[in-house]
Amino acid sequence: MQPPISRRAFLATGSALVLSGCAVPRGAPTRSEVVKGAEDEEAGFMLELVTRERLALYPEWGDPEAKTRTGWPNGGVPPTDQRLAPGDRLGVRVWDAEESSLLSGAGAPFADIANVVVTSSGHITLPYVSRVHVSGLTLDGARERIQEQMTSISPSAQVQLEVKEGRRNSVEMIGGVATPGTYPLTERNLPLSSLIAAAGGVDGSLENPQVQLTRGSNVYRRSLEHVLASPANDPPLQGGDRVVISADQRTFKALGAANREEVIRFDAPKVSALRALSMMGGMSDTRADPRGILVLRSYPRLTGGQPYGSDHTRVVFSFDLTNAEGLFNADEFALQSDDIVMATQAPATTTTRVLALMGGFFGFGRSVSNL
């Protein structure tokens, strides 16, 4: 029979565990482990303690080309009658009461001239009156101008017009809605939101939907929330515009002593460090260090003078959530796509787990002694 295991032996074992640390499994590193060596000149990253005074600097860091803002067209323009443009196709009906009309056949009260195309110069060609310039006119204005020309050969002529909008008077709704397709602009300055509604609304499965508007060589991007927030953000459409709505593709990586460790999509136009912690399911009550919340970010390229004159492309932002200022700072710090958000493990956690382990050993030792 083996002799009982002594308390002294267990104390020695527990002390060794505390000193080594590696014998106790952990789910996350401590803050000191992650930022170790940050003060060294040859460190591969820079440690940034986030303060209220420094918050305004961060949006200016990084590659200036990557941060180019595309702008967004102004909204709030009231719709008006559409104007004819090259590519539109007209249906012209000329009523003529003259018995010997040149326009209508014998016994016919009217003549139809179908599929009359507005040319690139803005003209249409009609029998007996040659070319008529109609581009830039409303449908009613074009009707009056054509009728003026027709009355020169038939004083009683009356003109009716129908229009099938060409590409310059239509927009393409590419995707992200119930019914994508090409939509004619029946009104000039039709708001973007009206097009979305006409296309059946946004696909409900899209998380934090983003609107991309392509106009010529310009590409504009904004969240749908931004577009709908104010009429001033709801731009009028122009012929040839292309619109697509898609889910927000930005993500961040959640790691450490949190309830979720995975890649998480942005769920709002702005996701703060504090919001990210909430999306991660919060910090683990028994493991996380509220003084060691970290955001790790890689910049493609840093410009001179940032930060502290450093040329590091890797920055570790550190937050202390044990006070009100730290909480406010975390709530105002905007994440960028591909950031790593880490809840580090509290240093006391390892010691607590060792003591719990030692307590288990002692209980086992007493049991053995009683045998």
N, C-alpha and C positions, 0 to 999 in steps of 0.2 A: 504493500500500500504506500502511495506517495505521501510525503509529509504535507501538511496544510500550507497553502500559499500565504506568505506573510504580508502585512500591510506595507512594510518597508519596501518589499519588492515591487508592490503595485505603485507606490509613490515614486520609486525610481523609474518605473516604466512610464508613468504619467508625465514626469518631468522631461523624459526623453522625447515624448510625443509633442509636448509644448514647444520644446526647443527646436525640434526638427520640422514640425509643421507639415512636412510632406506625408507623414503617416496618416493624416486625417483628410479624407476626401472632401473637396470643395466644389461648389458649382460656379464660382466666379473669382477673379483675382481681386486683391485689395487695390485701393487707389494708389498707394505708395508703390506697389509693384508695377502698375501700368505706366506711371509717370517717372519711374526711376531713371536717372541719368539726364533728365530734362535740362539741368543746369550746365551740363557739359558742353563745351564749344562744338564738339563733333557729334552732338546728338542728332538723330535723324528726324526729330520733330521739335515743335515748340509748344510749351505749356502756356495757356492763356487763362488767367483767372478772370472770369466774367464779372464785370462791375457795371454799375449804372452809367458811369462816365464812358466806358469803352463800347457800350452797345451800339452807338451810332457809327462806329468805325467799321464794323464787320461787313455791312453790305457792299463796301467799296473794295474789299479784299478780293484777290483772285485775278483770274485772266479777264482783262477788260473786254476781249472779244466774246467770251462766253457769257458776259453779263449784258450784252447789247439788248436794249429794250426796243421792241418793235413798235411801241406806241399802240394806239387804238383809235379808230375813226370816231369823230364826235357824233353824237346822236341828237335827238330832240328836234329833228327837221320834220315839219308836217308834210304828209303825202300830198301830191298834186297829180294832175293828169299826166299820163305817160306821153313821151315824145317819140315819134317815129325815128328809127335808126336804120343804117344799112343792114341788109339781111332780113328785115321784116318783109312779110308777104301780104299783099293786099288783095281783097276781093272787092271789085268795083262793079256796082250796078247803076246803070244810067237809065232813068225813066225819060221817055221822050214822046210827047203827044203829037208831034208832027207826022202827017200822013206819009210824007216822002222822006222819012228820017234816014240819015246816013248811018246812024248808030244801031238802031233796032231793025229787025227783019220785018217783012210785010205782015201786018196784023199783030205784031208783038208790041206790047206796051213798054218793054224795057230790053236792054241788052246787058248781059253779064260778061265781065272781063275778069277771068280768074287767074290766080297765081301771078300777080304783078309784083315783081321783086324790087325792093329799094336797093339801088346799086351802091357801090362804094363811094360814088360821088354824091349820093343823096337824092338821085333822080328816079323817077319811074317813066316808062314809055307807054303811051296810049295811042290808039288809032286816031288819025286826023289831027291830033294836037301835039304830036311828038313828045318831047321830054318836059316833065313837070318836076320841079324841085320840092320835095316834101320832108326831107330829113330835118329833125329838130322841131317839127310842127306837132301839135296835138292831133288826135284823130279828127276832131271837128275842124281844126284849122286846115288840115290837108283836104278834107272834103270840100271846104269852101274854095280853096285854090283850084282844085280839079274842076269844080263846077264852073268857075269863072272861065276856064279854058274851054270847057264843053259848050258853054252858051255862045261862044264865038262862031260855032258851026251849027248850033241848034238852040235858039233863044229859050225854048221851053224845057231844056234839059234839067233834070234834077238828079243829084248824085247821092248814093248811099255807099258807105265804106265798112268793111270788116277787116280786121287785122289779125294775123298770126305772127306773134312776136318771134323774131330771130334771136340768135345768140346774144347780140348786143342789147337785147331787151328781155333777157331771161337769165336766170341764175341756176346753178347746179347744186342740189343738195345731195352730197355724196354718200353720207352714212351717219349712223347714230340716231336716226329717227325712224318712225314707223313706216313711212313711205318715201324712200329716197327717189330722186329723179330730177328732171329739168322742169323748172317752174317759170312761167311767163310773168313778167313784171307788169301787171295791169295798172299799177300806179307808180308814179315816180316818187323816189324817196321812201319806198316801202321799208318799214323797220325790219331788222333781222329777226326779232321775236315773232313778227307776223308770218315770216317764212317758216319758222320752226313750227308754229301752230298749224299752218297749212299742210305741213308734211307729217302731221299726226302726232307731234310732240316728241320729246326726247325718250329714247329707250331707257326704261326704268332700271335696267340691270347695270347701267354705267355708274360707277362710283366717282363722285366729284367730277361731273362731266365738264370737259374743256371744249371751247369753240375755237376752231381755226378758220379764218377768213382769208382766202387768197384773192388778191386783186392785182392783176397784172403781175409784176415782179415782186410785189410786196406781200409778205405773209404776216398776219396778225393773229395773236393767240391771247385768249383770256378765258377765265372760268365762266361757266354759264351763270353762276351766282353773281358775278360782276356785271354781266350783260343785263340781267333782270333787276339789278338793285336800283337803277334809276333810268329814266328816259334819256338822260344825257349819255348813258353808256350803251344805248341801243341804236347802232349806226344804221343809216339808210343804205339800202342795197343799190348797187349799180349793175348794169348789164354786164354779163361775163364773170361776175363774182362766183367763186366756188366755196362752199361751206361744208365742213365735216365736223361732227361732234364725236368725241371719243373719251374714254375713261382716262383719268389722270394717271400718267405713266410713272410719276415720281414715287420713289420708295425710300425707306430707311431700314437699317438692320438693327434689330433689338437683341441685346445680349446682356448677360450677367444675372444679377440677383433680382430678376423680375419674373412675373408670372407668364410671360410669353417671350420666347427666344426664336425669332423668325424674321423674314423679310415682310415688312408691312407697307401697304400703299398709303399715300397721303389721302386723307378723307376731307380735306378742306383746302381752299386756296393758300392759306398760311397755316403751317403746323409748327407750333412752338416746341421747345424742349420739354416744357411741362405737359403740353398736350400729348406729346409722344410717349411720355411716361404713363399717362392715362391709357393710351392705346395699347401699351405693353401690359396692361392689367395691373399697373401699379408696382411699387417696390415690394419685395418680399419682407414682411414685418420682422421675420426672425433672422434674415441674412443681410439685407441691404444696408449700405452706409449712406445716409442722407447727405453727408458732407462730401461724398465722392461720386456724384453724378457727372458723367463725362460724355461729351460729344466729340467724336474723332472725325476729322474732315481732311480730305486730300484735295488740294487745288492743282489744276493743270499747270498753272504758272502764276507766280506772285510778281507784282510790280514793285519797283524800288520804294523803300521807305515803309514797308509793311512787313510784319509789325515790329516795332523797335528796330527797324532797319534790317530785320532778318530776311534771309532768302529761303527759308524753309517752305516746302510745299505741303507739309503735313503739320496740322495743328490739333492739339487736344484742348478743347474748351472745358473748363471745370466749374461746377456749380455747387454751392453749399445751400441746401434746402432746410437748414435748421433755423433760419431767420427770415423775416418778412422781405428784406431786400433781395435775398437770394431767390425766394419764390417769385417775386416780381421780375427779376432778371431772367429767370428760366421761362417765364410766360411771355416775355418780349423777344426772346432770342429765336429767330426764325431758322428752322432746319432747311438744308438744301438736299436735293436728291442724292442718294447714295451715302448720306451720313451714317455713322455708327453711333447708336445711343447705348451707353453701358451704365448699368447700375452696379457699382463695385460692391464687394463684400466687406462688411464691417470687420475691422481687426479683431474685435472681441468675440466674433462668431467662432473663430477657430478655438480659442481658449474655452469657450462655453461647451463646444462639442467634445473637447478633450476631457473636461471635467465630467461631462455626462458619461463619456466612455469609461473614465476611471471609476465613477460611481457604479457602473455596471460590473466592472471588474471586482470591486470590493464586495458587492452583493454576491457575486459568484464565489469569491474567496470565503465568505462566511458560510456559504452553503457547503463548500468543500470541507470546511473545518468541522461542520456538524455531522459529517458522515461517520 
